[in-house]
Amino acid sequence: MTLEIQCASSFRAQSRPSNETGLPDNVANQTYFGVFVAQQLSSSTFSMGLSNEAGDACSAFYRDNNSTSPWLPSGPSINHRIKRIEVIQQGASTPMLDLGADLEICDDDHVEISSGLSEADYQIQWNTGETTPSIIAQTSGWYVATITGPCAQLKDSVQVEFLTTPYNFSLGEDILACEFKGWILEAPDDPSFQVLWDDGSNQPKREMKNVGTYWATLSNACGVTSDTLKIKMISQEPSVPNIITPNGDEFNESFVIGNETEIPISLEIFNRWGERVHYSPSYDNQWNGTGLASGVYYFIMGNGCLGSRKGVVNILR
C-alpha cells in the first residue's frame, strides 16, 4: 500500500495487528501502517490517501491507535485526522482479469467463460446479471465481466460465436446442352457461411457465361465444403457411314455414329419396301445388318438436340 500524507510521518509495522477486532479474516493477516503528526498540538491535522502499486485507490480499515477497537472501514482517503491513526489495506493485491481471446464454438450449444477470480474481497458482475467467477454462455454475443474491490474496478469482454460446420450442398447436375442459354447457378444463401466462387465472387447466385467447370465453396471457422458443376455443349453434327461391310475383317463391321452427342440417339433401319428391320431407342453402335441381305437400306436417327436425321446405308458382304 502507498500512503499520500500531508504534514505527518508514517511507519509500517512488521507484524499483523494484535487487536484484530472488526477486521475480516482475509485482512487481519496483513501488516499495518501507522501515521502520526510531528508536532503534538491539538490543532495539528493531516490527510492521507491509499493506493496500490498500480496507482488504484484502495479502501482500508482504521483506528486511532492500538488501544482503540474495533477497526472501522474507510474509503481511499482519510482527512483531517488529529495526532495519530493506524490503517490496514482492505485488498492485499489487485486481481488480474482476462477473459481470453474471442471464441468461435463449432457444433456445440454452450461454453464456459471463466474470469479466474479467486480473491474473496472482490465481487464480479457479468452483463448477463450473474455474479459467479465462471458462467456458461449459450448464445452468440458479447460477454462482459466487471470486478470491483477495495483497490480497483476491472472490466474485460469476450465475444462468443456459436457456429455450425458447413453442410454438403449441390449446384445441380452437370449440364449437357444443345445450345448455350446463360444459366444461373445458386449456392446456399445462408448467413452462417461465406460463399466463394471460382471467379472470386461471393454472392449466392452466379451467372454462367461460358461452357466449362464451375465450383463454389461454403465456409466458416469450422470448415469448408464445395461442389462442382460442368457445362458441355453437345455436338449437333454426328458423322455416319454410308456403307458397312460385315465380313469379319474388323473394318466397317457395324453402323457406327461418330461425334457422339452424349445424349441417347434413337435409330430406325428400313428396307427398300419401307419395312422397319431394326429399332434401337438408345443406339450403341452395334447394328451390323445381321440376317439381312446386301443392298441399300434407309435410316432415321435423332434425339432432342439433333431433331430427326435421315440417310442411306449400304450393306456389302
Secondary structure, DSSP 8 states (H G I E B T S, - for coil): -EEEESS-EEEE-SS--S--TT--HHHHTS--EEEE-SS--TT-EEEEEEE-TTS-B--EEEESSTTS-S-EEE-SEEEEEESEEEEEES-SS-------S-EEEES-S-EEEE-----TT-EEEETTS--SSEEEE-SSEEEEEEEE-SS-EEEEEEEEEEE---------S-EEESS----EEE----TTSEEEETTS--SSEEE--SSEEEEEEEEETTEEEEEEEEEEE--S--B--SEE--SSSSSS-S---BS--SS--EEEEE-TTS-EEEEESS--S----TT--SEEEEEEEEETTTEEEEEEEEE--
